[in-house]
Amino acid sequence: MTFHLTPRFRWVLGLTAALVVAGTGVGMLLASGNDGESARPAAVSPSNIAGRRTACLTGDATEAARRTDTNAIWSGLQDASQQGQLNVQQLFVPAATADQALPYLSGLSAQHCDLVVSIGTTFGQALETAAKANPHTRFVAVTTDGQPTPGGVATVTGSDNEKAAEIRRRALDLPTSRN
């Protein structure tokens, strides 16, 4: 004996099955009390468990690659980290405008960089705004001849070795305890 289902009956049967499956899923979701909140990952909060001060070197990746002082300054910061209780990091990112650079500067401050050393005009243009918004962070602009100096922040100029030595000194001069 073979059952022959009309197209209309097949459609009603399929719709009923779909509603039963959907209703079961909604019922299980409501019964579990899971509204999706517990499934979200915990917010990441940067921490420095060693309690060491941090000096960060940043700038536009293209500008930093063209400059001759970038490697000398990074070497100076690395030397400072070996001389004192200091963490160092570098973040070179593509940023063609000050508006693009500002979030990176603010992010370094939020990550508790105590000293942010900026290379290049793009990041230099954003330093004044970043310094005003993050008064607990020391900002230093490394500039070259003819480059405008940002207001409200320290500026380092000179030969590559002089810049590296001054940045090293500033990193070592960071207070050992956080206020």
Buried (B, 14 or more C-beta within 10 A) or exposed (E): EEEEEEEEEEEEEEEEEEEEEEEEEEEEEEEEEEEEEEEEEEEEEEEBEEEBBBBBBBBBBBBBEEBEBBEBBBBBBBBBBEEBEBBBBBBBBEBEEBEBBBBBBBBBBEBBBBBBBBBBBBBBBBBBBBBEEBEEBBBBBBBBEEBEEBEEBBBBBBEBEEBBBBBBEBBBEBEEEEE
